[in-house]
């Protein structure tokens, strides 16, 4: 089932920004890093803390509660297999932004372990 959802223009973050986007009971954080958009689940899988206010270090997002670091591209915690946050494909077409909620990106164990 395709759940390609349009993000309202006011929720698309400007370069260097972030925004909170909710749809159908799901809460996501959108990030704009150098014009590239990323979408992740808002809640940390460790204890549910909101990742919205986490500090960014490049593409690594630090959980404000316990300091876990999540890669915005893969959702992985560097050096840890089988643990991470769901990420979603984001597309920009003709000035509009869409997120595919039907297919969270899988966390690939090898890719997670290779991150530094």
FENHU-V87654 format. One record per residue. N is the residue number from 1. RES is the residue in one letter. OMEGA is omega in degrees with one decimal (NA if undefined). Layout:
# FENHU-V87654
N,RES,OMEGA
N,RES,OMEGA
This chain:
# FENHU-V87654
1,X,-178.6
2,X,175.5
3,X,177.7
4,X,-172.1
5,X,176.8
6,X,176.4
7,X,177.8
8,X,-176.0
9,X,-178.1
10,X,178.3
11,X,177.7
12,X,-175.6
13,X,174.5
14,X,178.9
15,X,-179.6
16,X,-176.3
17,X,177.4
18,X,177.1
19,X,177.6
20,X,-178.9
21,X,178.9
22,X,177.7
23,X,172.5
24,X,178.3
25,X,-179.9
26,X,-179.6
27,X,-177.5
28,X,170.7
29,X,176.1
30,X,178.3
31,X,174.7
32,X,178.1
33,X,178.5
34,X,179.7
35,X,177.6
36,X,-178.6
37,X,179.4
38,X,177.8
39,X,178.1
40,X,172.5
41,X,-177.5
42,X,-173.7
43,X,174.4
44,X,-178.9
45,X,-179.6
46,X,-178.6
47,X,174.2
48,X,179.7
49,X,178.4
50,X,178.3
51,X,-176.0
52,X,-175.9
53,X,179.8
54,X,179.5
55,X,177.1
56,X,173.7
57,X,-171.1
58,X,177.8
59,X,176.5
60,X,-179.8
61,X,-179.9
62,X,176.3
63,X,-178.1
64,X,-177.2
65,X,-173.4
66,X,173.8
67,X,175.7
68,X,-180.0
69,X,-179.9
70,X,176.1
71,X,-177.6
72,X,-178.3
73,X,-174.2
74,X,-174.2
75,X,-175.7
76,X,167.7
77,X,-176.5
78,X,177.2
79,X,-178.5
80,X,178.2
81,X,174.2
82,X,179.8
83,X,179.3
84,X,-179.4
85,X,-179.3
86,X,174.3
87,X,-175.3
88,X,178.0
89,X,177.7
90,X,178.7
91,X,172.8
92,X,-179.6
93,X,175.6
94,X,177.5
95,X,179.1
96,X,-177.1
97,X,-179.3
98,X,174.2
99,X,176.9
100,X,-178.1
101,X,-176.5
102,X,-175.8
103,X,173.1
104,X,178.5
105,X,178.2
106,X,174.7
107,X,-177.5
108,X,-174.5
109,X,-177.4
110,X,179.9
111,X,179.8
112,X,-177.3
113,X,-178.1
114,X,-179.4
115,X,177.5
116,X,NA
